[in-house]
Amino acid sequence: MRLTASRARLLEALRDVTERDFAQALGEQTVVQALASLAPAERASMEGAARDAGVPTAEGPRGPAPTKALPPQVMHDLAGARYETLRLLEAAATTQPPPDRALLEAVDAAVEAVAQREEAMAERIEGRPGGPDPRDPMGGRPNDDVRFAGFGAPRPPNLVRIRKRP
């Protein structure tokens, strides 16, 4: 499914992003602020298309927008928006009488817009200054074969413990 692939790409781009990286500038916003804009955009796209297709949408008050976007809350909001999208798509598939073709195409266009936004965000995150070098086969991750002192490798000379005299 298109949405699954775009979300997987976004999550892959975020795999090695650290707390400090989330605060890094990504254009005029930080990475976390840019990510925070995806969930409301997904909800707006899907709710508008679903409403036009005659699919009932969850009308209810949204919680207050956070004053400061934090990575865990942003990721939770993205998951919630995707859950709502999948519920709307399921409802669109089972609506009786079925919506006409033009309205279903509008829903498909909304899905494509959501997927394109996620893929564009993944590209921005991957291409940010200080992001992983695409030519690096390890993707900026440390080599798993590196052994540190105390874990099977001898201590480097600068880390030798000094013993106290009794």
C-alpha positions as CSV (number, residue, x, y, z in Angstrom):
1,M,0.0,0.0,0.0
2,R,1.3,3.5,-0.9
3,L,0.8,4.8,2.7
4,T,2.7,1.9,4.2
5,A,5.7,2.5,1.9
6,S,5.8,6.2,2.5
7,R,5.7,5.8,6.2
8,A,8.4,3.2,6.1
9,R,10.6,5.5,4.2
10,L,10.0,8.3,6.7
11,L,10.8,6.1,9.6
12,E,13.9,4.8,7.9
13,A,15.1,8.4,7.5
14,L,14.4,9.0,11.2
15,R,16.2,5.8,12.3
16,D,19.5,7.4,13.3
17,V,18.2,10.8,14.2
18,T,19.3,11.8,17.7
19,E,17.6,14.1,20.1
20,R,20.0,16.8,19.1
21,D,19.2,16.1,15.4
22,F,15.5,16.7,16.0
23,A,16.4,20.3,17.1
24,Q,18.5,20.9,14.0
25,A,17.3,23.4,11.4
26,L,15.6,22.0,8.4
27,G,14.9,25.1,6.3
28,E,12.9,27.6,8.4
29,Q,11.8,25.0,11.0
30,T,13.5,22.4,13.1
31,V,13.3,18.7,12.1
32,V,10.7,18.1,14.9
33,Q,8.6,21.2,13.9
34,A,8.6,20.0,10.3
35,L,7.5,16.5,11.3
36,A,4.8,18.0,13.6
37,S,3.2,19.6,10.5
38,L,2.7,16.3,8.8
39,A,-0.1,14.9,11.1
40,P,-2.4,17.9,10.8
41,A,-1.9,18.0,7.1
42,E,-2.7,14.3,6.8
43,R,-5.9,14.8,8.8
44,A,-7.0,17.8,6.8
45,S,-6.4,16.1,3.5
46,M,-8.1,12.9,4.4
47,E,-11.1,14.4,6.2
48,G,-11.8,16.8,3.4
49,A,-11.7,14.0,0.8
50,A,-13.7,11.6,2.9
51,R,-16.4,14.3,3.7
52,D,-16.7,15.0,0.0
53,A,-17.1,11.2,-0.7
54,G,-19.9,11.0,1.9
55,V,-17.8,9.1,4.4
56,P,-18.6,10.1,8.0
57,T,-15.6,11.6,9.7
58,A,-14.8,11.9,13.4
59,E,-16.0,15.3,14.3
60,G,-14.8,16.3,17.7
61,P,-12.6,18.8,19.4
62,R,-8.9,18.3,18.9
63,G,-6.7,18.7,21.9
64,P,-4.7,21.9,22.3
65,A,-1.7,22.2,20.0
66,P,1.5,21.8,22.0
67,T,3.4,24.9,22.6
68,K,6.7,23.1,22.0
69,A,6.8,20.1,19.7
70,L,8.7,17.2,21.3
71,P,9.8,14.1,19.3
72,P,7.8,11.5,21.2
73,Q,4.5,13.5,21.0
74,V,5.1,14.2,17.4
75,M,5.6,10.5,16.6
76,H,2.5,9.6,18.5
77,D,0.5,12.2,16.6
78,L,1.7,10.8,13.3
79,A,0.6,7.3,14.4
80,G,-2.8,8.7,15.5
81,A,-3.3,10.5,12.2
82,R,-2.4,7.3,10.3
83,Y,-4.9,5.3,12.3
84,E,-7.6,7.9,11.5
85,T,-6.6,7.8,7.8
86,L,-6.9,4.0,7.7
87,R,-10.3,4.1,9.4
88,L,-11.5,6.6,6.9
89,L,-10.3,4.5,4.0
90,E,-12.0,1.4,5.5
91,A,-15.2,3.4,5.9
92,A,-14.9,4.7,2.3
93,A,-14.6,1.1,1.0
94,T,-17.7,0.0,2.8
95,T,-20.0,3.0,2.4
96,Q,-23.4,2.2,1.0
97,P,-24.3,3.3,-1.6
98,P,-20.8,3.4,-2.9
99,P,-19.5,6.9,-3.7
100,D,-19.2,7.7,-7.4
101,R,-15.9,7.3,-9.1
102,A,-14.9,11.0,-9.1
103,L,-15.2,11.1,-5.3
104,L,-13.2,8.0,-4.9
105,E,-10.5,9.5,-7.1
106,A,-10.5,12.5,-4.8
107,V,-9.8,10.1,-1.8
108,D,-7.0,8.5,-3.9
109,A,-5.5,11.9,-4.6
110,A,-5.6,12.7,-0.9
111,V,-3.8,9.5,-0.1
112,E,-1.2,10.3,-2.8
113,A,-0.7,13.8,-1.4
114,V,-0.1,12.4,2.1
115,A,2.4,9.9,0.8
116,Q,4.2,12.6,-1.2
117,R,4.5,14.8,1.8
118,E,6.0,12.0,3.8
119,E,8.5,11.1,1.1
120,A,9.5,14.7,0.6
121,M,10.1,15.0,4.4
122,A,12.2,11.8,4.3
123,E,14.3,13.4,1.5
124,R,14.7,16.6,3.5
125,I,15.7,14.7,6.6
126,E,18.2,12.5,4.7
127,G,19.7,15.6,2.9
128,R,20.0,17.8,6.0
129,P,23.5,19.2,6.8
130,G,25.1,16.8,9.2
131,G,22.9,13.9,8.1
132,P,24.2,10.6,7.0
133,D,26.4,10.6,3.9
134,P,24.6,8.6,1.2
135,R,28.0,7.3,0.0
136,D,28.7,5.9,3.4
137,P,27.8,2.2,3.3
138,M,27.2,2.2,7.1
139,G,24.9,5.2,6.8
140,G,26.8,7.1,9.5
141,R,26.3,4.3,12.0
142,P,29.2,2.9,13.9
143,N,30.8,-0.3,12.8
144,D,29.3,-3.2,14.7
145,D,32.7,-4.9,14.8
146,V,34.2,-2.2,17.0
147,R,35.1,-3.6,20.4
148,F,35.5,-1.4,23.4
149,A,37.8,-1.8,26.4
150,G,36.3,-4.2,28.9
151,F,34.2,-6.0,26.2
152,G,36.8,-8.4,24.8
153,A,39.5,-6.0,23.6
154,P,42.6,-4.9,25.4
155,R,42.5,-1.4,26.9
156,P,44.2,1.3,24.9
157,P,47.2,2.7,26.7
158,N,45.4,6.0,27.6
159,L,42.7,4.0,29.5
160,V,44.9,1.8,31.7
161,R,43.7,2.0,35.3
162,I,46.1,3.4,37.9
163,R,46.1,1.2,40.9
164,K,46.1,2.7,44.3
165,R,48.6,1.6,46.8
166,P,47.2,-0.2,49.9
